[in-house]
């Protein structure tokens, strides 16, 4: 009887050890520090290589092992990776380390990377990113539009109204963007 319990215990320990070993092997493969991105590579190349890790679980470790290239472009893509992961404070910290005259450029890179998220209609993800872009580039009309649409979708009507009205001040073309902004403003006026 005791022998069977000892065998079961050792078997359990062996299974647990195999699981731990397997997990460590996978995490080493996920972000290998020995495969850095070539020095001098562009921010876009850096983001293409690290983008699978721009999620809330892996972004910190990924950026620690593979930091973004220096300069406005590299740091803009680094901030975009944090933003895609929903780590808005980290994205702001990256941009805030830049010269104040360069911050809007980095925010523009964040916008370019996140624009497909907004176009896909993911209001919960796109809204905070567009809000951050507006902090650094207040008259970025497309960020104003996407922030307003996202905030409307999330029921934040006061912010949505403010951003969509600003969008219409900067964007004068009569097309689908401006018509949708006006229709959304009219819909909000009826809903309240």
N, C-alpha and C positions, 0 to 999 in steps of 0.2 A: 504494500500500500504506500509506504513512504517513498519507495523507489519511483513509483508512478508520479507522485507529486513533484519529486525532484526533476524528473524528466520533463514534466509539463512546465515547470518553472524555467528550466534552461531553454526549452523550446520557445517560451514566451520572450525571454531575454534575447535570444537569437533573432527572432522576428523584429523586435523593437530596434535592435542594433542595425539590422538590414534597412529598416525604414529610415533611421537617422542618417546612415551612410548614403543612402540613395538621395535623400533630400539635400544633403551637403553637396553631393556631386552635381545635382541639378542647379543649385544656386551658384556654384562655381561656373557653370556653363552659361548661365543667364547673363552675367555681366563680368566677363573675364578681364581683369585688370591688365593682363599681358597682351591684350590686343587693342592698344590705343589707336585713336584716329591719327592719321598722318599729320605731323605738325605742318602748319601753314595751310591746312585744308580750310575751305570756306565754311561759314556757318551753316549753309544749306546742306553741304555734304555731311557735316557733323550731325545735323538734325536727322537726315535720312538714315544714318547709322544707328542713332540712339532712339529714334521715334518709337519703336516697340516698347521701350521702357518708360515712356512719358505717361505713366499712369500713377495713381495715388500710392500704390504699394512699392513700386520699384524706382521712382524718379530720384529720390535722395541718394540712394546707393549708386545708381547709374551716373548721376552727375558728379559724384565724388570720385568715381573711378575714371570717368571720361569727361572732364570739364570742357565746357564750351570754349571755342577759340576766343582770344582776347579781341577787343575792339567792339564797336557798335554792332556790327553785323553778328558776330559770334554771340555777344551777350543778348542781343535781341532774340536769337534763336534759343538761347538758354532760358530766357524768360518765357518764351513760347512753350517750351517743353514743360516747365512748371505750370503754366496756365492750363495747358491741355490736361494735366494731372489734377487740376482743381486746387493747386497750391498757390493761391493768389498772393499771399504774403511773401512767399519765396520769389515769385515772379516780380513783384514790386521791389524787393530787396535787390535783385539783379539790376533792374533798371535804375534804381536810386543810386547805385554805385557809379553810374556813368556821369559824365559832365552834364549839368542841367541843359545845355544847348543840344545835347545828343539824345536826350531821353525820348523825345517825340519820335525820333527815327527808330529806336528800339521798339517803341509801342506800335509803330507802323508795321514792323516785322511780325510782331505778335498778332496784329490784325490779319495780315496776309495768311498766316498759318491757321488762324482760327476761323477765317471767313467761311470755309466749307462746312464747319460745324454749324454756323449760324444759318447758312443756306439750306442745310439739311433739316432745320427746324428744331434743333435741340436747344430749346429756350433755357432750360436749367443749366446747361453747360456754357452756352454762348453768352448769356446775359452778364455774368460777372466778368468775363473776359472783355466784352465790349465796354463795360463800365470802366475797367482799368485803362483801356486804350483812351477813353475820353478824358480820364484824369490827366494824362500826359499830352494829349492832342485834342483839346476841347472842341475844335471845329472840324473834326474828321467826320464828314457827313455820313459815310456808310456805317461807321461805328455807332453814330447817333441813331441811324435808322434801325440797325439790328438790335441795339440796346432797347430802343422803344418798343419794337415788336416783341422782343423777349419779355420785357416787363409787362406788356399787355397780356401776353400768354400766361404769365405767372400771377396776374391780378394786381400788379403794382401800378395802378392807373395814374397816380400823380407823377411818378418818375417817367412812365411811358409818355404821358402827355408832354412833359417838359422836353424830352429827347426828340419826340417826333416833331414838335413845333420848331425846335432848333434845326432839325434836319431840313425841314421845308424852308427855313430861312437861308440855308446854305446851298441847297440843291434846287435849282430853278427849272430843271427840265420837266416837261409834262410826259411822263412815261409810267410804267408799271410801278416803279418804286414810289414816286410821288403820289400816284393815285391810291396805292395801298396805304400809305401813311395817312392821307386825308380820310380815307374810308375807316381806318382804325380809329382816328380821332373822333369822327362822327359816331361810330359805334360806341365808343367810351362815353360820349356825351349822352347818348340815349340810355346807356346802362346805369348811369349814376343818377 
